[in-house]
Amino acid sequence: MEQQRLTVRYEVPITWLIGGFGVVASSLFYAGWQASDLKTQLESAVRLGKEVMQTQQAMSKELMELKVKDQIIDAKIVQIEQRLVKVEK
């Protein structure tokens, strides 16, 4: 007994094939476009992050300078108060 293979043929209109390829091509194009847009957004975010870090570093430096100036002013105030106490005696 031989086994017979059953084959089924399904014919697809050529327009369906062309349409299917068009859908695939447009999906790939859209995905590429989205990836490019995402890359641009990522580069922008990285650039913005660097700018924020630079600004933060500059502000930290400025804050440290202000703290030093504040300490100098406090030291001068203490000196003046000590002189005032000497004069009052």
C-alpha positions, 0 to 999 in steps of 0.5 A: 500500500502506497501512501498518497500525499495530498497536496492543496494548491491555493492560488493568490491573485497577484494584486494580493501579493503586490499589496502584501509586499507593499504593506511589508515595505511600508512597515519597514520604512515606518520602522526605520523612520521611527528608529531614526526619530528615536535616535534623534531624540536620544541624541538630543536627550544626551546633549541636554543631559551634558548641558545640565551636568555642565550647568550643575557643575558651574553652579556647584563651583559658584556655590563653593565660592559663595561659601568661601566669601561668606566665611571671609565675611563672617571672619571679618565680622568677628574681628570687628566685634572683637575690636568693638569689645576692646574699644568698649572696655 
